[in-house]
Amino acid sequence: MNAPVKERLPKMDVTDRKILSLLQGDASLSVAEIGSRVGLSSTPCWKRIQRLEADGVIQRRVALVDQDKIGLGITVFVSIETGDHSQDWLGKFADMVGAMPEVMEFYRMAGDVDYMLRVVVPDIQGYDTFYKKLIASIPLKNVTSRFAMEKIKATTVLPIP
């Protein structure tokens, strides 16, 4: 049996990590501002950012939108159990769930549930519509919905070691 291949991590130094921390906090900072904060001029700073993007460390730069202010006030955590664990089933399920815009996050789990989704919708009726679409699209053993009452902490900033 072959041992799993360990993915090679990109080589990063302290300056790269500082750049990542700054970008996670505010991706709209100029290269000159980032460089100034990490002790680099603009050109070497820009080259580092380009390398981090090329290495896939920086996946994309986005604007974070307040879901409540655009009418998506309900967050639901959906636990899914399936009786079918075949690659064919998973491929179909992943394609179907991946195409649902309400699904913000989608995980294959270890433990008592097989998959976990984080779903955002405008209201309970919106979730009911989503739920009906979900259960009609592919056979599922069990679907459990947990509605978030209050968001206490949410961040996109990873704790960079």
CORPEVEN-V784794 format. One record per residue. N is the residue number from 1. PSI is psi as a letter, one per 20 degrees, with the letter a starting at -180 (* if undefined). Layout:
N_PSI / N_PSI
This chain:
1_p / 2_q / 3_q / 4_q / 5_p / 6_p / 7_p / 8_p / 9_p / 10_q / 11_p / 12_q / 13_a / 14_h / 15_g / 16_g / 17_h / 18_g / 19_g / 20_g / 21_g / 22_g / 23_h / 24_h / 25_h / 26_n / 27_i / 28_i / 29_q / 30_q / 31_h / 32_g / 33_g / 34_g / 35_g / 36_g / 37_h / 38_j / 39_k / 40_q / 41_r / 42_g / 43_g / 44_h / 45_g / 46_g / 47_h / 48_g / 49_g / 50_g / 51_g / 52_h / 53_g / 54_h / 55_i / 56_j / 57_g / 58_o / 59_g / 60_r / 61_p / 62_r / 63_p / 64_p / 65_p / 66_o / 67_h / 68_h / 69_i / 70_j / 71_k / 72_m / 73_i / 74_p / 75_p / 76_p / 77_p / 78_o / 79_p / 80_p / 81_q / 82_q / 83_i / 84_o / 85_k / 86_q / 87_h / 88_g / 89_g / 90_g / 91_g / 92_g / 93_g / 94_g / 95_g / 96_g / 97_h / 98_h / 99_i / 100_o / 101_h / 102_h / 103_o / 104_h / 105_q / 106_o / 107_q / 108_p / 109_r / 110_q / 111_b / 112_i / 113_q / 114_h / 115_q / 116_p / 117_q / 118_p / 119_p / 120_p / 121_r / 122_h / 123_a / 124_h / 125_h / 126_h / 127_h / 128_g / 129_g / 130_g / 131_g / 132_g / 133_g / 134_g / 135_i / 136_i / 137_h / 138_q / 139_p / 140_q / 141_g / 142_p / 143_p / 144_p / 145_p / 146_o / 147_p / 148_p / 149_h / 150_p / 151_o / 152_h / 153_p / 154_p / 155_q / 156_i / 157_o / 158_q / 159_n / 160_p / 161_*
